[in-house]
Amino acid sequence: MSNDKRLKLGIASYSLRKFSLAEAIAMTKRVGVEYIALKDFHLKLDATPTQIREAAKQIADAGLKLVGCGVVYMPNDQAFIRQVFEYAKTAGMGVIIASPDHDALEICNRMVKEYDIKIAIHNHGPGDKKYPLATDAYQLVKGLDSRMGVCPDIGHIKRLGADPVKEIEAVADRLHDLHIKDVSAAAAEGYTCEIGRGVIDIPQVLRTLLRLKYQGHVALEYEKDPDDPLAGMAESIGYLKGVLSVI
């Protein structure tokens, strides 16, 4: 298997939040990856089943694989959470990247069993009262259905001064998605930068994912330059592919 196929590199469409779905699809193809997870900028959570199927077809017809959606914020509201699962089911998504309120976790646990769709809880680092670190989410889901898991955001982990590799290892058995990025500093004021220009040991992160035989999505979430993200995204994906070619 070629190096660039060992991990499922793709894009979290939040990176392309200022652009239409058609533009986001085209830009994802431009940077040379084949996976995408949609933020609701590109497919509203209250879209009709017809609209959802049309968007999924548009993505498939472009040669991309739609793996999931998110980040979806989930209050303790069974009707809303069911709507999100129906949305994911209609689109053919395998995972919902989410930030559920703590008192919504039991509803989510029931829904993953009913729909056989995974939840991957996303951590947001400094300022996130619910899930600062991936391990904070893990502690709450480790006793629940195995489809209840975690989406570590390595940038937010680093901004808290924690080690992304140790966090990934600690949640390995519930690692359902991953947001990859680089940040300027291991501090709350650190900001997203092109991968390879920041302070995260990206080669070690990639080696860890390969060692764990991680099969999920590795989604570039590029928060910088929202009006003109393509150059930074391409540089970031190129860096990832370059590292994968030599490890």
C-alpha positions in Angstrom: 0.0 0.0 0.0 1.4 3.4 -0.9 2.4 5.7 1.9 -0.3 8.3 1.2 -3.0 5.7 1.5 -2.1 4.5 5.0 -4.1 7.3 6.5 -7.4 8.8 5.3 -6.3 12.4 4.8 -9.2 14.8 4.3 -10.7 18.1 5.0 -13.0 19.4 7.8 -15.1 21.7 5.7 -15.0 24.4 8.5 -11.7 25.2 6.8 -13.8 26.4 3.8 -16.6 28.1 5.8 -16.7 31.2 3.6 -17.3 29.2 0.4 -20.3 27.3 -1.1 -20.5 23.5 -1.1 -19.5 23.4 -4.8 -16.5 25.6 -4.1 -15.5 23.5 -1.0 -15.7 20.3 -3.1 -13.5 21.9 -5.8 -10.9 23.2 -3.2 -10.8 19.8 -1.4 -9.9 18.2 -4.7 -7.4 20.9 -5.5 -5.4 20.0 -2.3 -5.3 16.4 -3.3 -7.3 14.5 -0.7 -10.4 12.4 -1.2 -12.2 12.6 2.2 -14.4 15.4 3.6 -16.5 16.0 6.7 -19.1 18.7 6.4 -19.8 21.6 8.7 -23.4 22.9 8.6 -22.3 25.9 6.5 -22.2 23.5 3.6 -25.3 21.3 4.4 -27.7 22.7 7.0 -28.7 20.4 9.8 -32.4 21.1 9.0 -31.9 20.4 5.3 -34.6 18.2 3.7 -33.9 14.6 2.9 -33.8 15.5 -0.8 -31.3 18.3 -0.2 -29.1 16.0 1.9 -29.1 13.3 -0.8 -28.4 15.8 -3.5 -25.4 17.1 -1.5 -24.1 13.6 -0.9 -24.4 12.8 -4.6 -22.6 16.0 -5.5 -19.7 15.0 -3.2 -19.6 11.4 -4.5 -19.9 12.5 -8.2 -16.7 14.6 -7.6 -14.9 11.5 -6.4 -14.8 12.4 -2.8 -15.9 10.3 0.2 -18.2 12.0 2.7 -17.2 10.6 6.1 -19.1 12.7 8.6 -20.3 16.0 9.8 -19.4 18.4 12.6 -18.7 19.9 14.9 -22.4 19.6 16.0 -23.3 21.2 19.4 -25.9 19.0 21.1 -28.0 20.2 24.0 -30.1 17.8 26.0 -32.8 17.7 23.3 -33.8 14.2 22.1 -35.7 15.6 19.0 -32.7 17.6 17.9 -30.2 14.8 18.4 -32.4 12.4 16.5 -32.6 15.0 13.7 -28.8 15.0 13.5 -28.7 11.2 13.3 -31.3 11.2 10.6 -29.3 13.8 8.7 -26.1 11.6 9.0 -28.0 8.4 8.0 -29.6 10.1 5.0 -26.2 11.4 3.8 -24.4 8.0 4.4 -22.1 9.5 7.1 -20.4 7.1 9.5 -19.5 9.5 12.2 -20.9 12.7 13.8 -18.2 14.9 15.3 -19.9 16.5 18.2 -19.8 18.5 21.4 -22.8 17.2 23.4 -23.7 18.7 26.7 -22.9 16.2 29.5 -26.6 15.6 30.2 -27.1 14.7 26.5 -24.6 11.8 26.6 -27.2 9.2 27.5 -29.4 10.2 24.6 -26.4 10.0 22.3 -25.6 6.6 23.7 -29.1 5.4 22.8 -28.9 6.9 19.3 -25.5 5.3 18.4 -27.0 1.9 19.1 -30.2 2.6 17.1 -28.5 4.1 14.1 -25.1 2.4 14.2 -23.4 5.8 13.6 -20.5 6.8 15.7 -20.2 9.9 17.9 -16.7 11.5 18.1 -16.6 14.1 20.8 -14.4 17.1 19.9 -12.3 18.9 22.5 -11.8 22.7 22.2 -9.0 23.4 24.6 -8.7 26.6 26.7 -12.1 28.0 27.4 -14.0 24.8 26.8 -15.8 24.0 30.0 -17.1 20.6 28.7 -14.2 18.9 27.0 -10.9 20.9 27.2 -8.9 17.7 26.3 -9.7 14.5 24.4 -9.2 12.6 27.7 -11.9 14.6 29.4 -14.4 13.3 26.8 -12.9 9.8 27.0 -13.5 9.6 30.8 -17.2 10.2 30.2 -17.7 7.8 27.3 -15.4 4.9 28.1 -18.2 3.1 30.0 -20.7 3.7 27.2 -21.3 1.9 23.9 -18.1 1.6 21.9 -19.5 3.8 19.2 -19.3 6.7 21.6 -15.8 8.0 21.1 -13.5 11.0 20.7 -12.2 13.3 18.0 -9.0 14.8 19.4 -8.1 18.2 18.1 -4.4 18.2 18.4 -4.2 22.0 18.1 -6.4 22.7 21.0 -4.6 20.0 23.0 -1.3 21.7 22.4 -2.8 25.1 23.3 -3.5 23.7 26.7 0.1 22.7 27.1 -0.7 18.9 26.8 1.0 16.4 24.6 -1.1 15.4 21.5 0.6 12.1 21.2 -0.1 11.1 24.8 -3.7 12.2 24.4 -4.2 10.2 21.2 -2.6 7.1 22.9 -4.9 7.5 25.9 -8.1 7.5 23.9 -6.9 5.0 21.2 -9.7 2.5 21.8 -12.3 5.2 21.2 -10.5 7.2 18.5 -13.3 7.7 15.9 -12.0 10.9 14.1 -9.1 13.3 14.4 -8.6 17.0 13.6 -5.1 17.7 12.6 -3.5 21.1 12.5 -0.5 23.1 13.8 -0.4 26.0 16.2 2.0 28.9 16.8 2.4 28.3 20.5 1.7 25.8 23.3 -0.4 28.5 25.0 -4.0 29.7 25.0 -3.1 32.5 22.6 -1.6 30.1 20.1 -3.3 30.2 16.7 -3.6 27.9 13.8 -0.8 28.1 11.2 0.3 26.1 8.3 1.3 22.5 9.3 5.0 22.3 9.7 5.4 26.0 10.7 4.2 25.5 14.3 5.2 23.8 17.5 3.4 20.4 17.2 5.6 17.4 16.4 3.5 16.4 13.4 5.8 13.5 12.4 5.4 11.9 15.8 1.6 12.3 15.6 1.6 10.6 12.2 3.9 7.8 13.5 1.5 7.3 16.4 -1.6 7.0 14.2 0.2 4.5 12.0 1.4 2.5 15.0 -2.1 2.4 16.3 -3.3 1.3 12.8 -5.9 4.1 13.0 -8.5 3.6 10.3 -10.6 6.8 10.7 -10.5 10.2 9.1 -7.5 12.5 9.6 -9.2 15.8 8.9 -7.2 19.0 8.3 -9.1 21.8 10.1 -7.4 24.9 8.8 -8.8 27.9 10.8 -6.4 30.5 9.4 -7.1 32.7 6.4 -10.9 32.0 6.1 -11.2 34.3 3.0 -8.3 32.7 1.2 -7.4 29.3 2.8 -6.3 27.3 -0.3 -2.5 28.0 -0.2 -2.2 27.2 3.5 -4.3 24.1 3.1 -2.3 22.9 0.2 1.0 23.6 2.1 -0.4 21.7 5.1 -1.5 18.7 3.1 1.8 18.7 1.2 3.7 18.6 4.5 1.6 15.7 5.8 2.1 13.7 2.5 5.8 14.5 2.6 6.2 13.2 6.1 4.2 10.1 5.3 6.5 9.4 2.3 9.5 9.0 4.6 8.1 7.3 7.8 
